[in-house]
Amino acid sequence: MDGVYQLTFTGRATARMLFRWERLSRLLEEHGQFLNSHDMSVFPENLQDSIDMLGDCMVIQNNMLDINATYREIVEKLSMPSSLKGISPIFDAHFTEVVVSIALRNAPTSIILTRDIYEIVAEKYEDALRAFLSCENARLYVVDEARLALAVTDSFLALSLFKDGGFDAQTNLMSFEESALKWGEELFEYYKQGARKIKP
């Protein structure tokens, strides 16, 4: 039809690649230091290749004026999610309370803990663990090792990684883009495949 133009298949494919390249370039320019200084081997190859899906993310870092910036930001964002998928290689009693409260609201909640952290929770927080597992939409899994912390809700992704052999609790990468949420869910599913499900 006269006056109507559309891209060919190759044109659309090229446009998609250019969009991804532009998004990756911006990510590396803004947060390349964070990515290069942390252990990126925790991601499967396909998710390393699609790291551009994190999009316009931000790095939140503790500082002298706010030593709890990363912690507070995540807790605030977890106040009212309609769903949560998380991975944790560290223990925090307050996060345990937050996760249980989310599950008790009947929001779909799936958590992967490392074996060491699960043993701490099972021993010291038996009531909280029982309450969590009693929730219809709650799922708990255990893996031998996970060298990252992840939280993915219906509205944001938060990611913490290891650095210089230890967990970096001072820095957190956060994104609100739909593509980042999808990327985070794929990461969760990757670790879930090698996990053991804990039954009530």
WOWO-V272417 format. One record per residue. N is the residue number from 1. PHI is phi in radians with two decimals (NA if undefined). PSI is psi in degrees with one decimal (* if undefined). BURIAL is I if it has 24 or more other ideal C-beta (glycine too) atoms within 12 Angstrom, else O. Layout:
n,phi,psi,burial
N,PHI,PSI,BURIAL
N,PHI,PSI,BURIAL
This chain:
n,phi,psi,burial
1,NA,137.0,O
2,-1.07,137.5,O
3,1.43,0.7,O
4,-1.97,125.6,O
5,-2.15,145.3,O
6,-2.57,153.4,O
7,-1.29,146.5,O
8,-1.29,174.5,O
9,-1.00,-47.4,O
10,-1.15,-33.4,O
11,-1.15,-42.6,O
12,-1.15,-40.9,O
13,-1.11,-42.1,O
14,-1.13,-40.9,O
15,-1.10,-40.2,O
16,-1.12,-42.1,O
17,-1.16,-39.3,O
18,-1.13,-38.7,O
19,-1.10,-45.4,O
20,-1.11,-40.7,O
21,-1.12,-41.3,O
22,-1.13,-40.7,O
23,-1.19,-40.2,I
24,-1.14,-43.3,I
25,-1.03,-41.7,O
26,-1.18,-40.0,O
27,-1.08,-46.6,I
28,-1.19,-36.2,O
29,-1.16,-40.9,O
30,-1.48,-34.0,O
31,-2.30,21.2,I
32,-1.05,-36.0,O
33,-1.11,-41.9,O
34,-1.10,-46.5,I
35,-1.14,-39.9,I
36,-1.30,-25.0,O
37,-1.63,-4.8,O
38,-2.01,163.2,I
39,-1.34,103.4,I
40,-1.60,-2.4,I
41,-1.24,-9.2,O
42,-1.28,-12.4,I
43,-1.67,137.4,I
44,-1.10,159.3,O
45,-1.01,-40.2,O
46,-1.14,-32.3,O
47,-1.41,-26.8,I
48,-1.12,-41.6,O
49,-1.19,-24.1,O
50,-1.90,27.4,O
51,-1.06,-21.3,I
52,-1.08,-19.2,I
53,-1.13,-15.6,I
54,-1.12,-25.1,I
55,1.09,-143.9,I
56,-1.40,80.1,O
57,-1.69,177.2,I
58,-2.35,150.8,I
59,-1.88,120.9,I
60,-1.79,129.8,I
61,-2.34,137.5,I
62,-1.14,149.4,O
63,-2.58,177.4,O
64,-1.07,-30.9,O
65,-1.46,-20.8,O
66,-2.61,89.7,O
67,-1.39,-5.4,O
68,-2.08,25.5,O
69,-1.02,-49.1,O
70,-1.17,-43.3,I
71,-1.08,-48.9,I
72,-1.12,-40.5,O
73,-1.07,-44.1,I
74,-1.19,-45.3,I
75,-1.05,-41.6,I
76,-1.09,-43.0,O
77,-1.21,-23.5,I
78,-1.57,10.1,I
79,-1.14,-41.2,O
80,-2.51,52.9,O
81,-1.35,153.0,I
82,-1.59,-5.6,O
83,-2.84,157.9,I
84,-2.63,132.5,I
85,-2.19,129.4,I
86,-2.49,154.4,I
87,-2.25,133.5,I
88,-2.44,124.0,I
89,-1.77,6.4,I
90,-2.25,163.0,I
91,-1.96,136.0,I
92,-2.57,118.9,I
93,-1.07,-38.1,O
94,-1.16,-40.5,O
95,-1.09,-34.7,I
96,-1.03,-45.2,I
97,-1.10,-42.4,O
98,-1.09,-46.6,I
99,-1.12,-42.7,I
100,-1.11,-40.2,I
101,-1.12,-36.3,I
102,-1.13,-45.5,I
103,-1.11,-38.1,I
104,-1.18,-19.2,O
105,-1.44,4.2,O
106,1.22,19.9,O
107,-1.37,135.3,I
108,-0.95,119.8,O
109,-2.35,117.2,I
110,-2.18,125.6,I
111,-2.22,137.3,I
112,-1.99,122.8,I
113,-1.99,151.8,I
114,-1.27,160.5,I
115,-1.02,-43.0,O
116,-1.07,-42.6,O
117,-1.22,-38.8,I
118,-1.05,-40.8,I
119,-1.13,-36.2,O
120,-1.13,-47.6,O
121,-1.09,-44.5,I
122,-1.12,-33.3,O
123,-1.44,-44.6,O
124,-1.76,-18.1,O
125,-2.28,50.2,I
126,-1.06,-40.7,O
127,-1.14,-41.9,O
128,-1.14,-39.6,I
129,-1.13,-43.2,I
130,-1.11,-40.8,O
131,-1.12,-40.2,O
132,-1.12,-49.0,I
133,-1.21,-19.0,I
134,-1.37,-13.2,O
135,-1.34,133.6,I
136,-1.04,-37.8,O
137,-1.72,15.4,O
138,-1.75,137.0,I
139,-2.33,136.3,I
140,-2.22,134.2,I
141,-2.28,155.0,I
142,-2.24,134.3,I
143,-2.15,159.1,I
144,-1.17,-40.7,O
145,-2.64,144.0,O
146,-2.64,111.9,I
147,-1.68,49.5,I
148,-2.87,157.3,I
149,-2.06,135.5,I
150,-2.42,139.6,I
151,-2.37,124.6,I
152,-2.23,121.5,I
153,-2.03,-168.5,I
154,-1.29,-8.3,I
155,-2.29,-15.4,O
156,-2.68,161.2,I
157,-2.13,136.3,I
158,-2.23,135.4,I
159,-2.42,128.5,I
160,-2.18,142.7,I
161,-2.22,173.1,I
162,-1.52,150.3,I
163,-2.56,129.5,O
164,0.95,38.2,O
165,1.50,-5.9,O
166,-2.29,163.1,O
167,-1.27,129.9,I
168,-1.59,93.9,I
169,-1.47,-2.0,I
170,-1.60,-13.9,I
171,-2.34,140.4,I
172,-2.47,136.4,I
173,-1.77,131.5,I
174,-2.32,140.5,I
175,-2.46,148.3,I
176,-2.02,7.0,O
177,-1.39,145.4,I
178,-1.04,-37.9,O
179,-1.14,-34.7,I
180,-1.19,-38.3,I
181,-1.11,-41.0,I
182,-1.12,-43.1,O
183,-1.05,-44.3,I
184,-1.14,-37.8,I
185,-1.16,-37.3,I
186,-1.14,-37.3,I
187,-1.13,-42.9,I
188,-1.05,-46.3,I
189,-1.11,-33.6,O
190,-1.07,-46.1,I
191,-1.29,-31.4,I
192,-1.11,-33.0,I
193,-1.03,-32.8,O
194,-1.76,16.3,O
195,-1.79,159.9,I
196,-1.81,128.8,O
197,-1.40,132.9,O
198,-1.59,125.9,I
199,-1.66,151.5,O
200,-1.01,*,O
